[in-house]
Amino acid sequence: MYLLTPAILYRLAVRGLRYREYFERWRERFGHSTVELKESIWIHAVSMGEVNAALPLIDALMAQYAGMKFVITTVTPTGSERVRRVYGDRVVNLYLPYDLPRSIARFLDRIHPRVAVIMETEIWPNLFFECEARRIPLIIANARLSEKSLRGYSPIRPLVQRALAGVGYIAAQSATDAARFAELGAQAERLGVIGNLKYDMSVPKHLVAEAATMRAAWGARRPVWIAASTHDGEELPVLKAHAEVLRRFPDALMLIVPRHPERFKPVALACRSFGFATRTRSEEHAAAADTQCFVVDTLGELLNYYAATDVAFVGGSLVPIGGHNVLEPAALAVPIVVGPYMFNFAEINQSLTAAGASLQVLDGDELGAAITRLFADGVLRKRVGQAAQHAFEREQGSVLRTLAIVEKALGDEPGKK
């Protein structure tokens, strides 16, 4: 890891050229901070998606252990911004240090965690070894492991197996994820299928009213769809799909939400180059009645825009990224369309597709036809949306199961209600 540090810093600097926030708070990435806590509950969520998944669990833990200090670490600026937007100064937000022994030691000396909750697929050997040496209970929550990640760990499998030996419990999302962790070397008595925390997200009560206000400004009766969390390579087919939709529904509005901030400006330029009447969230703030394409170039507002749309295309699925969270539109009874690459959410996608709760297209050429079909058939649109919501509600409960695991690790901690 020490030998790799120059390459890691170079990569960080390259990212900073596109997204300036990567140039900030470098000391935290080596375990230096001004934080001094006697004890804490520590949750790590690498980026915005993992933060969003962790929110129901964090809320439950904060309610259960109201007297404890909470530390939430991320790796990306978007994840950090999401934490600060939701919790403000109610939690301590830091970047997770690089997996260097001295950096990890400095970090743990600062926050003194009573328990470490690591979200999803973050296996850092030196971090795990140090937690084990200090007898800090470590839980991998909402654990998932794709076939691609499993293959990626193959060259260092003995090292990963040693790291996993120190984990108190792995709360897997599904039986498939549990089997992969077992293949990687996880101990059977410390591994269980707990479910996906993302099913336990709460829908704020104010969303419906806010969505109605937005629709009134856009034109309440016009068809609206969203292309959410799009990646490079997806925007072009999405824009072509919208052109196809406009031929059938000339008053249609598309909201497009690029996954990464460095894509905001290029996507806005691409929309205008297609000849679409385009507005952006950062400049014009809202779409108007004559807007054809609205670029949401801000962070943390995706759920609000899902609530105001008729159909949702979830990105990262037309290119081999593996897809993104389809449960947010499902929770809002919004019909879902995805592309062929959903391997990061394979079981969720299969469940929704089997329930008639989503449509999967083979490529960008089919996307416009799928959106047009849902706009044209109100009965189909309502049926698919309701099926998605029912499938979402059926799988809830993993927060309470995960909370019980954390409670067992903590025991009778000070500050517990």
N, C-alpha and C positions, 0 to 999 in steps of 0.2 A: 504493500500500500504506500509506503514511503517513496518507493521508486516510481510509482504511478502518479504521485502528487503533481509534478510539473505538467503532465498531460492533462490532469484534471483541472488545474488552474487555467491552462490554455483554453480548454473547452468552456470554462466559466467566462473567460474574457470574450470569447467569440460570441457567446450568447448575449453578453452585455452590449455588444455592438448593435444587436437587434432590439434588445429589451433592457433599457438602462438600469433597471432595478437590480440586475445581476451584478452590478459593480458595487452595490451597497452591502454593508454589514458582513464584510469578509471575515472579520475577527471571530464572529460567531461560528463560522464554518471550521474553526480550529479550537473551539471550546472556550473562547474568551468572551466574557460578558460581565456586566455589572450586577447580575442577579445573584442574590445570596439568600437561599431558602433553607430552613431547618429540615423541612420535609415537604413532599409534594406528591401529587398523582400526575404521572406523565403519560401523555398520549402523543404518538407520532403518526402523522398522516402526510405522505410525501408531497402531494399537490392538491389542487382544488377538488378534483373528483373524490379523492380519499377523504379530504376534509368534509365534504358534503355527506359522504357515507357515515362518517364518524359523529356527525352532529347529534343524532338521536341518543347515541350512547353517552356522549359528553354531557348532554343535558341531564340524562338520568343520573350519571355519576355526580354532577354538581348538585343535584337535588338531594341525593343520598348522603353525600359527604360535604355538607355546606361549609364546614369549618376548615376544610383543607384548601391548600393552594394548588392550582392547576397549571401545569406547563404543557403547552401544545407546540410541538416542533413540526416544521415542514422542511422541504428541500427547495421548493420553487417560490419565487415572489408572488405568483398568483395564489398559491396555497396560503402564504403568509397574509396576503391582503384579505383573503376570505375569512381567515380566523379573526383578524382585527376588525373587520366589518361586522361580524356576528357578535363577538364577545367583548371588543374594546379592551378596557383595562381590567376586566374581571378575570382574565387569565394572563399568564406570561407566555408570550410568543417568541420563539427563537428558531434559528435555523439549526437543523441537526448537524453536528460536526461530521467531518469526513471520518471514515473508519480507521483512524490512526490511534494507536493505544494512548498516547499522551493527550491527544485532543479529547478522546472519549472520557478519560479520567478527569480532566479539567471540568468538562461539562457535568459529569455526575457529582463532582465535588461541589458544584455550584447549586444544583437543584435538589440533591438528596431525595431521589424518588423512593416512595414506599412500594410502588408497583409501576411497571412499564407496560403500556398497552401499545403494541405495534400493529398498525393497520395493513391488512391485505398481504402484500408479497415483498416485504423489506427484510431480507436476511443479511445482516452485517456481522461477520464472524467476530471481529474484535469487540464490537458493542455487546454481542451476546456473551462472549467470554467474560468481559468485565462485569456485566450484570450478574452472571453466575458467581464470580469470585466475591462479589459484594453481597451476595444472597438477596438480590433484588428480584422479586417474582416477575417473570416476563411472560406476557400473553400475546400471542398473535391473534388478533380479532378480525373477523370478516375475512378469514384467510382464503386466498385463492391462488391457484398455481396452474397456469396454462401449460399445454403440452410443449409449446415453444420455450417457456421459461424452464420447464423441467429439463429439456435438452440442453439449454444454456448452462445449467448448473453441472452438467455431466463432467466437465474437466476438473471441477473442484469438489466433486461429490463427497469424498472423505472429510474435507474441511467443513462443508455444509452440514454433514451428519454430526460432526462434533459440536457444531454451533447449535443445532436443533436439540441436542441432548440436554442442554441447559434451559430449554424453554419449559415453563410450567404447564402451559396448555396451548394447543392450537385449535381455535374455534373455526372450523372450516365452513365455507359457504354451502358446499354440496358434497355428496358422496364421491363424485369424481375428483374434486379438489382434495378430499381426505385421502383417497387412494394414491394420488400423486405425491402428497406429503409423506405418506407411508413409504412409497417407493424411494423417496429422497432420503429416508432414514429416520423419520419421526417415530417416536415410541407410541405404540398403540394405546397404552393407558393414559397418554397425555394428548390424545387426539380425538375429536368428536365432530359430528355434523351439527352445527348450531343454526345455520341459515344465514341469509343475507341481510345485513343491517339496513341496506338501502330500502327494503320493503317497509321499514318502520319510520320512514321520513314523515313528518307532519306537514300538512298543507295549511298555511296561515289563513285565518278566517277572512282577512282583508283582501285576499287575492281576487275573489269573485268581483267585488265592487271595483277594484282597480282595473281589472280586465275589461269590465263594462265601460269604464271611463275611457280607456285607450281605444276600444272599438268605436265608441261614439266619435272620437276625434278622427279616426281613420275613415269612417264610413261604416255604420253598424251592420249593413246588409251585404257588404262586399266579402268575397271569399278570401281568407287569409291562411297562409301556410308558413311554416318556419323550417329553415335548414340550420340545425343546431350543431355546434361543435365541429364545424367543417375543417378539413385539413387541405394543405396544398395538394392539388390533383383532384380535389372534389368540387372546387368552386366552379370550374368551367362546366362540368356536366350539370351542376345545380342551376347555373344561369341558363343553360340550354333548355333544361326542364321547365324553367319559369317562362321562357319564351313560348314553349309549347302550350303551357297552361294559359297564357295570355291570349293565344289564338282562340281558345274556347271561352275563356272568361276574361274579357278585356279589362275589367275593373279589379282583377285579382292583385293582392299585395303579398309579396314575399319578404319575410324577415330572415336575415342571414346573420349567424353568430359564429364568427371564426373562433376556433379553439384557442389559438395563441395570439397574444397581443401584437406580436410583430407582423401578423397577417392583416390587421385591421385596415391599414391604408391601402395595401395592394388590392384587397377585396373591394373596397369602395371604388377604387379606380377601375377595376374590372367591371363592376356593375354599370358604371357610367359609360365605359367603352362599348357595352352592349346596347347602349341607347336607352337604358331604363331611367326613368325619373327617380333619382336616388337621393335619399337623405341619410344622415348618420346620427346616432344617439349622442355623440360627443359634441357635434356642431349644431344641428337643428333641433336636438332633444327629442322630437317626436315625429312620427310619420303624419302626413296630411292626406286629404281625400284624393289628391292626384298622385301620390307617391306610389311607385310600382315596386321599388326595392328599398328596404330600410335596413341599414347595417348597424347591428348592435355592437358597437365598439367599446363596450364597458364590461366590467366583471361583476359577477354576483347577482345578475338580474335575470338569468335564464328562466327560472321558474315563473316569474311574472309574465314573461312573454309566451311561455307555453300556455298559460292560463287564458291568454287572449287569442289563441289560434284555433283553427278548425282542424288542421292536419299537421303532424310533426314528422319531418325526416330527421333521423338522428345520425350524425356524421361519424367519421372514422370507420365507415362500413363500406364505402365505395372503393376505398384503397385499403391495402392490407395493414391497417392499424389495429383492427380487432374490435372496433365499435366502441360506443360510449353508453352511458347510463340511459336506458329506455324506461326506467321506472318513474321518472319525474312526469313525463306526459301520461303514462299509464295511471298514476295516482289522480290525475286531473281528468280522466276519461277522454283524452285526446287520442284519436287514431294515430297509429305509429307506422312509419315506413322506414325500412332499413335496407342496406345493400347486402352483398354476399359475404362480407368479411366481418363476422360477429363472434370470432373465436374467444375474445375476452369475456363475452357474456353468453357463451354458447347455451348453457342450460336455461337461463332466463329467456333467451330468444326462442329456444325450442318450445318452452312452456307457453309463451305468448302466442307463437305461431299456431301451436296445436289447439289453443283455446279460441282461435279466430280473432286474436287481439292485436295482430299486426300483419302487415304485408311486407314480404321480402322480395326485392327486385334483384335481377341478376347483374344489372349494370346501369350506368347513367341514362342510357337510351330508354329504359323502362320506367325511369323515375317520373318523368313528366306525365306519362300515361296513367301511372298509379295515382298521382295527385289529382289529375283531371277526373279520373273515375270516382274518387272519393268526394270531390266537389259536386259531381253530377248526381250522385246517388245519396241523398240525405239519410235514407233508411240504413244503407250499408255503413255510412259514416257513424251513425249513432250506435249501431250494433257493434262495430269494431271498437269504438271508444268505451262502451260499457263493458265489453268483454275484457278489455285491458284493465279497467278499474277493478273488476271483480277478481281477476287473476292477481292483481297487486294486493288487495285486501286479504285474500286467502292465505298469503305467505307471511303475514306479519307475526311478530312475537320474538324475533331473535335478539332484540335489545334486552328484554328481561332475562333471557337465557345467558347472554353474555355478561350482564350485570351480576348475575349469581356467581359466575366464574371469577369475576374481579373481587366480589365480596369475600369469596372463600380465600383468595390470595391475600387480601388485606387483613382479614380477621376483624377483631374489634378495634379498629383504628380510632384515634382521637378525631373528633369532628363529625363522626357518624351520627345521623339523626336517631 
